[in-house]
Amino acid sequence: MTVEEAAKYLFVNRSHIRALLASGELLEVLPGNPFGGVDIEVASVQAYRARLEAARQTWLDTHTEDNDPVGS
């Protein structure tokens, strides 16, 4: 997966993808590609998106009116 494809899949910009690669959140298939291209491991992008979705769902589940009704 290219940087641009990963950015579209995760709904972020390309510089964020490069930051995720630098931090190790996303993995390259062939680090230090001699041709200069970046090929990102698809499984790492999918796993990152799944972690974001789980965190989003946890936040939504804990921030409902049932937990903090208006006017109480």
C-alpha positions as CSV (number, residue, x, y, z in Angstrom):
1,M,0.0,0.0,0.0
2,T,1.4,3.4,-0.9
3,V,1.5,6.4,1.4
4,E,-1.4,8.0,-0.5
5,E,-3.5,4.9,-0.4
6,A,-2.9,4.5,3.4
7,A,-3.8,8.2,3.9
8,K,-7.1,7.7,2.1
9,Y,-7.9,4.5,3.9
10,L,-7.3,6.2,7.3
11,F,-8.8,9.6,6.4
12,V,-5.5,11.4,7.2
13,N,-2.9,13.4,5.3
14,R,0.3,11.9,3.9
15,S,2.5,13.6,6.5
16,H,0.5,11.9,9.2
17,I,1.2,8.5,7.5
18,R,4.9,9.3,7.4
19,A,4.8,10.2,11.1
20,L,3.1,6.9,11.8
21,L,5.8,5.1,9.9
22,A,8.5,6.9,11.8
23,S,7.0,6.0,15.1
24,G,6.5,2.4,14.2
25,E,2.7,2.4,14.2
26,L,2.8,1.4,10.6
27,L,5.3,-0.9,9.0
28,E,7.0,-0.9,5.7
29,V,7.1,-4.1,3.6
30,L,10.7,-3.3,2.5
31,P,12.3,-0.7,4.8
32,G,14.8,1.4,3.1
33,N,13.6,0.5,-0.4
34,P,16.5,1.2,-2.7
35,F,14.1,2.6,-5.3
36,G,12.9,5.3,-2.9
37,G,9.3,4.2,-2.7
38,V,7.5,3.4,0.4
39,D,5.4,0.2,0.5
40,I,3.4,-0.1,3.7
41,E,2.3,-3.4,5.1
42,V,-1.5,-3.6,4.6
43,A,-2.0,-5.6,7.8
44,S,-0.4,-2.8,9.9
45,V,-2.7,-0.2,8.3
46,Q,-5.8,-2.4,8.9
47,A,-4.7,-3.0,12.5
48,Y,-4.1,0.7,13.1
49,R,-7.6,1.5,11.8
50,A,-9.1,-1.2,14.0
51,R,-7.4,0.2,17.1
52,L,-8.8,3.7,16.2
53,E,-12.3,2.3,15.7
54,A,-12.2,0.4,19.0
55,A,-11.0,3.5,20.8
56,R,-13.8,5.6,19.1
57,Q,-16.4,3.1,20.0
58,T,-15.2,2.9,23.7
59,W,-15.4,6.7,23.9
60,L,-18.9,6.7,22.4
61,D,-20.0,4.0,24.8
62,T,-18.8,5.9,27.8
63,H,-20.2,9.3,26.8
64,T,-23.9,8.9,26.5
65,E,-26.8,10.6,28.2
66,D,-27.5,7.4,30.0
67,N,-24.2,7.8,31.9
68,D,-24.7,11.5,32.5
69,P,-28.4,12.5,31.9
70,V,-29.1,16.2,31.1
71,G,-30.4,18.1,34.2
72,S,-29.2,15.7,36.8
